[in-house]
Amino acid sequence: MNPSYSKFRTIGFLLPLLWKISGITLIILLCVTLAQAFIPIAQLRLTSTLVNEAAVLFQGSTGNNFQSLERLVWLQLALLLVGALLSSVFNYAQQYFNQRATLYFDEWMSAKVNRLSLTYFDNHSSYDQLQRTAFSLQLQGIGIVFTCLMMVQSFITVIGFMIVLYQFHWLLSLGMLLLVIPMLWSYLYESKAKFKLIVHQTPDERMSSYISNLLKSREAAKEIRVFETAPYLITKWKTIAWRNTKRILALERKTISITYAVQLVTLTLLSGMLLFSLHTGVNGGLEIGGYVALAQALFSTQALVQSLAQSYSRIHQDLLHTNELIDFVNLPEENDQNGEIAFPTPIQHGIVVDNVSFHYDGANGPALDGISFTIHAGEKIAIVGDNGAGKSTLAKLLLGLYQPRSGDISVDGIHYSQLHGTDFRSHVSAIFQDFVQYPFPVWENIGLGQVSELHNRSRLQFSSKQANTLSFINKLPQNWDTVLGVHFDGGHELSYGQWQRIALNRAFFRDFEMIVLDEPTASLDPMTESSIFENIMTLTNDKTAVFITHRLGSCRFADRIIVLKDGRLVENGDHNTLMGLNGEYAAMFRKQASWYTKEWAEQTVGS
């Protein structure tokens, strides 16, 4: 892409966005910036006049000189006070805009992430992009506004100083313009190098941050202590962190040497211009006030020119970062491929999975390969198979979280791609192996299953009775208002099994037509598991349910069992039919049954 076009594209993207955040604040900031730009020019003129009149007064002149000098002092004070007031207004407006922009960008990014396809999170490069985009949103996207304003202010002030220098001698203004070239080159080099370094070491930065957080996390603390892995993990973290530090320091050494060389050139040139001014003053071509103003103009212009070069290079770097944001904005969203047809309520015929295949990016082979079967309306289906057979992938496809790479899924003859996304999700429910443990009150943990009914306490009570969670909820310190988990003050921790029952409750709190349960009872004891499955069968009496389980004894509750192996459907039927086939399911069932019968036999002999 053409670099200049890229900059214009980025600026064209940012300006409407920043204007939307607070256009009035931007106008105030611009007006204050313009006013601040002229104050140094006025002070320079005032200083020159003040020094000249003071020199005359010190030589013994009388009359109105002191009164005139006094007025100049008061005028200078007024300028300083106005400058201080404008600076205060600018700082407040900047803080106000920063806060609004940060909240806006955080909300926007959270919403965008939740509109992306779930497959986005199956690629490591996506996490690198997320980290760089968050950095661009919070720093570059907001900071570029104030950098531009500072450039406008500095540019106007430099023009005023250049006029002062030109009035004395054109060589001085030309010399100051020549200073821009080496400064701009050095800062542009630095900004490009830093951007490349950030992109290069994003994976290492993420890994370093992950290990650091792991060492401080409650969830990992038990295993780290049992296996005594802390020294190893700390060493691994230090290796990665120090590798990043070495890269940063190496770049810093290189940019410092370049910057120092440029400073050497610019300060030498500046000193030459001062000597030229002194020579002119000695020969009577310059008054003391003019020399003071000239010296001030030279030093101030040099500082401002340096600031302009830095600001331009910073904007250049910010625009490179903001391109990451544009790429993120343009990512295809899940809703982009959804149709407008409403989900059929209730399901009349069923769900048809037709020759569905799915392949994860970077995987050696397909996770699912040519899967076909039908789930009839109201049917209870169990999906079983070894680890890696494709069970959880199939569950996500049934929930519309993944789109098939080939084949299709339809409900009552309507293809998933034709269904309206929001309406589809409002009629399905699920519980996953890695369910979320929200550090919220009990009622909120369960109510998030149906946000529209979040504050309906009577429905929450009824739901918890059905899901068999009310018994332990009533024993909690503040009952329904008990904050769960220990992450925040006043929180109460649950056992993992209780957390799982809360997650089940949340799934059944939703008004669904189809529910998918991925290992819904993995952390529960066999007696509780049996009770839960009886509840599940009752709660899904007239609903379509799909559950994944490794405990094949639970499959007796299912109307039909689907057996997966290496991403393929190998068997399909009820428990008795599959046992009669004496195939994959029968082998798995007998192996699990042998564990229990062996344990029972050993206990019987021991007694």
N, C-alpha and C positions, 0 to 999 in steps of 0.2 A: 504494500500500500504506500502511496505517496506520502512522505512525512508531513508536508504542509497541509495536505488534505486531511490527514489524520488529526492534526491540531485543530483545524477548523471544525471538523466533525465533532471532536470532543468538546470544544467550547460551545458549539451549537446544541449539544446534548445537555451540558451542565447549566447553562444560563436559564432556560425555562424552568428547570428543576429547582434551582436556587431562588428564582423569582417566586415560585409557588410556595416555598417555605415561608418567606416573608419579604415581599417586594417593598413594602414601606420601610422596613429596616435597611434594606439595601440603598434606598434613596437617601435616607438620613446619613448613612455611612459615606456615601459619595459626596454629599454636600459638605459634611464635616471635613472630609479629606481635601476637597478643593480649597476650603477656607484655611486649613492648616498649611497648605502648600505655599500660600502667599505671605504667611507670617514671617518666615526666615528672611525673605527678600526685603520686607518692610524693616525688619530689625537691622539688616545689613546697611540699608540707607540711613537709618536712624543712628546707628553706631558711628558711621562716617561723619555725619553732621555733629554729633555729640562730641567726638574726639577733637574735631577742628575747633569748635567753639570753646571747649575746655582748654585747648592749647593757647588760644588767644587770651582767655581769662587768666591763665597761669602766668602769662607774660606781663601782667599788670594792668590790663585794659579794664576800664570801668564802664558804667552805664547800664544799658539794658541786657548786657551779656549774661548776667547771672539769672535774671528772670527768664530769659530765653532758654538757658541751660536747664533751669528748673522745670520748665514746661516739657522739654525733651525727656527728662528723667521720668516725669509723671506719664508721659505718652508711652515710654518704654515699659513702665510698670503695667499700664493698661494692656499693651500687647502681650506681655507675659501672662497676665491674668486670663485674657481671652484664650491664649494658647493652652493654658492649664484647664480651662473650662471645656474647650473643644476636645482635649485629650480625654477628659473624664467622660464626656458624652460618647466619644468613640469607643472607649473601653467597655462602657455599659452596653452599648448597642452591639458590640462584638460578642460580648458574653451572652446576651439575649439571643442573638442569631445562632451562636454555637450550640446553645442548649436546644433550641428548636430544631436545628439541622440534625443534631445527634439523635434526638428522639425520632425524627422523621425517617432518617436513614435506617435506624435500628428496626423500626416497625416495617419499613418497606422491604428490607432484606429478609426479615423473618417471614413475611408474607410471600415473597418471591420463592424462597427455599421450599416452602410448603406447597407451591404450585408446580414444582419440578417433578419429573418422573422419578420414582423410587430408584430406578437403575442409575441415576446420577450418583448415588451414594455407594455404588459398587465399584468405583474406580478411584485409585489413590490420587490421581491428578485432580479430581474434583475437590478433594480436601485442600490441596495446595491452592487451587483457585479460590475457594471459599475464604481462606486465610488472607490472601492478597486482596480480595475484594473488600473484606471487612476493614482492612488497613486503609484501602483507598477511600472507602466511604467516610470513615471517621476522621481521617487526617487530610488527605489530599483534596477530596471533593469540597470540604469546607474551607480549608486553608487557602485554596487557590483564589477565593474571593478577596481575602485580605491581602494576599500578596499582590494581586492586581491593583488594589486600592493604594497600597504603599508605593507601587511603581508609578501610578498616576501622580501621587503627591510628590515623589522624588523627582519625576520628570519635569513637572512644572517649576519646582524650585531650582533645578539645574538650569533650565532655560533662563530663569531670572538671573542667576549667578553668571551664566555665560554672557549675557548682555553686559553685565558689569565688567567682566574681563575684556570683552570686545571693545568697550568704550575706552579702556586703558590702552590695549594693544591687541591686534587680531591674532598675534602669535600665541598669546596666553590661552585664548579660547580654542585655537586649533590644537595646542598641546594637550589640553584637557580632553578633547574629543579623541585624540590618539590613544589616551589611556584606556578607553573603553575596549579596544580590540583585544589586548592580551588578557584583561580581566574577564571579558566575556568568554573567551576561548577556554580559560582555565576552569571556570565554573561550569560551563557546559560539559566539559570532559568529566568533571567530578560527578555531575548529576547522572550522566549516562552510565558511568562506571558503578555508581551506587545502585541504580535501578537493576542493572544486570546481576549485581551481587545478591540483591534481595530475591530475584527470581531463582537464581542458582541455588541458594541455600534455604529456600522455603521448606523442602522436605526435612532437612536437618533441624531446622528451627521447630518444626512440628514434633519431631521425635524427641528433641530435647525437652520441650514443654510437656509432652506426654509422660516421659519418665519422671520428670520433676513432680508432676501432679500425682502420678502413681505412688511415689514414695510418701506422699502426704495424705493419701486417700484412706478412708476407713474401710472401704471394700477390699482393698488389697493388703491391708495391714496384717491380717491373720496369716495369709500365705507367705508373705515376705518374712515374717518372724519364724514360722515353722521351718521353712527351707533356708533361712538365713541368707537371703538373696540381697539384702540391703547393700553390703559392700560392693557386690558385683554391679548392681544397678547404679549406685553412685559413681563408680568408676566409668561405667558405660556413658552415663550422663555427662561426666566431666570430659570424657574424650570427645564427645560430639560438640559440647558447648565450647571447649577450648579450640576445636577445629574451626568453628564459626568465628570465634574471637580472633584467631590468627588471620583469617581472611579479611576481617574488618580492619585489623591493625595494619596489615600489608597494604590495603587500599589507602588507609589514612596516611601512612608514611609517604606513599607515592603522591597523593594529592597535596600534602603539606609541602613537599619539595617543589612541586610545580607552583603552588601558591606563593611560596617564599621567593622564588625566582621572579615571578610577576611583580610582587611587592618591591623587590629590589629595583626593577626597572622603573616602576611608577613613582616611587619615592625619590629616586635619583632625578627623574624628569621634573618632579615637583620642586625639589631643592634648586634646580637650575632656574626654574621660573621665578622663585623667590629672590635668587641672586640678581636676576635680570631686573626685578622690581626695585631692589635696593640700589642698584646702579643708577636706575632712572631717578630715584629719589635723591641720591647724592648730587646728581647733576641739576637738581632744582625742578625736575619735571613732575614731582609728586609731593603733595602735602602729607603731614603725619596721619591725618584722619583718612586720607585716601589710601595710604599704605596699610593701615590697620584693616580697613575694609577689604583691600585687595588680598592681604594675607588670609583674612577670614574666609573670603570667597574661594581662594585656592584650596585651602584645607577642607572647607565644607563641600566644595564641588567634588574633590577627590573622594571624600567619604560617600557622597551621594551617588557618584558614578559607580563606585564599588558596590554600593547597595543595589543599584539598578541591575548591574551585571549578575549579582547573586540572586536577585528576585527573578530575573528572566530565566536563569538556569533552574531555579526552584520550580517555576511554572512549567518549564520543559519537562522536568522530572515528574511533577504532579500530573501533567497530561499523559505521560507514559503510564503512570499508575491508573489514571482514570480510564484508560483504554481497557484495563482489566474489568472495570465496572461495566463498560459498554458491552463487552463480550458476555458478561454475566447476565445483563439485561436481555440480551438477544437469545439466550438459551431457550429452546422450545419448552413450553409449559405443558403439563399433563392435560389441562383443560382444553388446550388448542385442538386436540384430536377427538374430543367428545362431541356427541351429537345433541339433539334437542328432544329426543323421545323420553318420556317419563318411564320410570321403572314400573313394570307391571305389578300391581298390588290387588289381591294377593297373587302369588305365582300359581298359574293354572296347570301348566304342563311340566315345566322343569328346566334344568340347565343342561345344555349340550356342549361338551368339549370335543371339538372336531379336529383331529390330526394336529394337535398343538405341539409346537417345539419352542424351546427357549434356550438361548446361549448367552452366558455372561461374558462381557468384554474381557479379553485376555485369558479366558479359560481354554483348556486344551480340547474339550469336547462339549456337547450340549448337556445342559442340566436336565432337560426333558426332550424326548425324541419321539414325535409322532403319537402323542397320547390322545386316545378317543374313548369317551364313555358318556353316559347320561345319568344325571341325578334327577329323579322324579320329584314332583312337588310334594313337600312334606316328608321326604325320605331322609333317613339318618345314615350317613355314609362315613365309614372309617377308612383312613388312608394309612397304610403301614408299609414298612420297608426298612432296610438297613440305613445307617447314617450315610448321607450323600446320595440317597436314591432319588431325591428330587421332591420330597414331600412338602417341605416349606415353600419351595419355589411354586409348586402347584397351588398351594394355599393362597399365595400372593397373587397369582394369576386369576383365581376364582374371585378374589376380592377387588380385582381391577387395579391393583397396585403395580403390576407389571403388564406390559402389552406383549402378546406372543410374537416371536420372530416370524413364525409361520403358523398357519391354521387359524382357528377362530373359536371364540366362546360366545354362546348366545343364551338368553333367558326368554322362554316363551316365544322363540323364533326371532327375537330381536338381538342383533349383534351388539356386543358390549360397546363397540366403537360408535354405535348409533344412540346410545343412552346419554342423557344429560349427566355430567359428572357429579354435581352436587346432589342431585336427586338420587342417583345410584348409591352414593355413599350413605345417604340418610336411611337407606333400607337394608344395609348390611351391618353386621357387627362381628367382632373378633376378639380373641385373646391370644397373645403370642407368648413364646417361651421367654423372651426378654421384655416382658411387660414393664410399664413405667411405674415406679414407686414415687408418686407425687408427695412432696413434703407439705401437704395441705391438710386441712381438717377432713375427717372421715366423710362427711356429707359431700364435700367437694370432690374427693377422690372417686366416689361412686357416681355422683351427679354428672361428672364430665363425660359419662357414657351418652348422655342426651342433654346437651347444654341448654336447650330450650326449656327443660324441666328441672334445671339445676336447683332451684329453690322450692321445689314441690316436696315438702317434708313428708306428706302422707304417702306419696308415691315412693319416696326413698325407703320409708318404713316397710311398705308392702313388698318392695323389691328385695330388701334385705331378709325378710322372712322367707321368701321363696328361695333365695340363694344361700340360706342358712348361715348368714353372717351376723344376724342380730344378737345371737347369744353372746359372742365375745365383744361386740360393739358396746353393749350395755355395761360391760365390765371395765371399759376404759375410763381413765380419770375424769374426762369431761364428756363422756359418751360420744355423741355425734360431732361435738365441737373439738374433740381431741386432735391435735396436729400430729400427724404420723411421721415417723423417722426422727433422727437425732441431729439433723443438719441445722435446725433453727431452735431458738430458745423455746422451752416448754414442750418440745416434741417427745413423742412416746414411740419407741420402736416395737414393731411386731415381729413375730417369727416369719420365716419365708413362706411357710404354708398359709399363715393368716394373710400375708400380702397377696398371695395367689388367689385366695378366696375373695379378697377385696376386688382384685382385677376381674375375676369371674362375675362378681356382682355388677361391676361397671359395664361389662359386656352385655349382661342380661337386662340392665336398666334401659337399654336402647330399645326402641320400637322397631324391630327388624323383620325382614322376610327371610333372610338367610344369615346364618352365623357360621364362622369358621373358628375352630378351637385348636390351636397348635400346642400340643402337650399341655392340656388344661389342668392336669392333676399330677404333674411330674414331681412336685415337692410334697405331695400329701401321702399319708400312710394309707395302706390298703383299705382299711375300714372306712376312712373318710372319703377315699377315692370312690368306693362303691356307692356311698351315700350321695356324693356329688354327681356321679353319673346318673343315678336314679332321678336326682333333681333336674339334671340336664334334659333327660328324656321327657320329664313332665313339663318343663319350661318351654321345650321346643315341640310340644305335642302336635301343633298344626303348622310348624315352621320347617324350613329346609335347613338341615344341619350337617356340617362336615367337620369331623374331628380327626386330628393326627395323634397317634399314640404309639409308644413303644411297649406298653403293657397290653399284651394281646388279650388278656382276660376281659378287658373293657370292651373288646370288639363284639362280645356276645350281645351288647345292647344295640348294636348297629343293625340296620336292615340289610346293609350290603357292605362288603369289604373290598377295597381296591388295593392291590399289592403292586408296589413299584420296585424295580431293580435296575440300577445303572441308568436311570432316567426313562425307563420303558415300563409300560403297563404289562405285567406278566400274568396276573390272575385277577378275576373279578367275580364275586359271588358272596353268598352269606356264609356264616361260620361252618355250618354242616357241609355245604357244598364244597368249600375249599379244603376242609379236612378230608373229604372223600377223594379229592384230586391227589392228595398225598404229595403236594408240590412245595413251593417256597413257603406259603403260609403255614402249612401243616408242620414243616420242619422247624420254623421259628416258634410256633405254638408249643410243640412238644419239648423243645429245648428249654423254653421258659418254665413250662410245667414241671420239668425234671428238677429245676432248682428248688421249687417248693416241696415236691414229693420227697426229694433227697433230704431236705432240711427236716421235714416231718418225720421221716424214717429214723434219722439220727436222734431226734428228740425222743421218739418212742423207745428206741433201744436204750438210750441213756436213762430213761425213767424206769 
